[in-house]
Amino acid sequence: MTRRLIGFVLILVSILILPYWIYIPVLFVGIVLFPFFWEGIVLTFFINIIHNVGTNFSVSLVSPLTLAALVALIVMLPIRGSLRSYV
C-alpha cells in the first residue's frame, strides 16, 4: 500500500513538473507495475484539465490519453492473471 501511494505521488509530481514526453511513459509504467492502478484514469483526466490538451478532431469528453490508459488497464488484467499463476 505504501509503494502504491508513493508511486501515485511520484506520478502526480511528474505530471506537474516534467514535460509530457516524460510523464506519459511514467504513467504507463505505473499502470503496468501496480495491480488495478485505476488511479491512472484519474491522473489522465487531471492531465487533460491541467495542461488543457485540446484536440480539434475529438469532440468527446474523454481525451485520447484517457482512452489509452483505460485500454492499457484492460489489456493488463488478463496478462497479470497469467503471470501470477506462474509465481
N, C-alpha and C positions, 0 to 999 in steps of 0.2 A: 504493500500500500504506500509506503514511504517513497519507493522508487517511482511509482506511478505519479505521485504528487510532484516530486522533484522533476520528472520528465515533463509534466504538464507546465510547470512554471518555466522550465528552460525553453520549451517551445513557445510559450507566450512571450517571454523576453526576446527570443529571436525574432518573433513576428514584429515586435515593437521597435527593435533596434537594427536588425540586419536587413540587407536587401533581399528582394524576392527570390533571387536565384540561389539563396542560401536557405531561407526559412521554409520554402516549399519542399525541398528534399528532406529537411529536418522533420517536417510534419509527417511526411510519408514514412520515414524511418520510425517515427514514434508509433504510427499505425501498425507497422509490421512487428515491432518489438513488443508492444503491450497488448495483451489479450483484451478484446472488446473495448478498444480505445475509441469509444463513441464521442469522447471529448474532441476528437479531431473534426467532427462535423461542426461542433460549436465554434471551434477555432477557425474553420474556414468561413463561417458566417461572420466571425469577428474580423477576419482579413478583408472581407468584402465591405464591411462597414467602415473600418479604419482607413483603408487605402483607397476606397471608392473606385475599384477597378471597373470601369464602365465599358461594356461591350455593346456595340450597336446591333449586332446580329442576334443577340439573346434578349428577348423581351420578358422572359420568365423571371420569377422572383428568386430562383435558385441559380447561383453562379456556376460556371463550368468547373471551377475548382472544388466546389462543394459536391457536385455530382461525381467528380473523380475520386474524392475522398470516400464517398459512400460506396462507390464501386470497389475501391480497394478494400474497404472493410468487409464487404460481402464476399469478395473473392478470397480473402484471408480466412474466413470462417471454416470452410471445408479443408483448406490446406493445414490450418492449425490442428484440426482434429486428426488428420492423418499423421502429422508429425509427432503429436503427443502420444499416439498409440505405440510408437517405437521407443519412447524414452522410458 
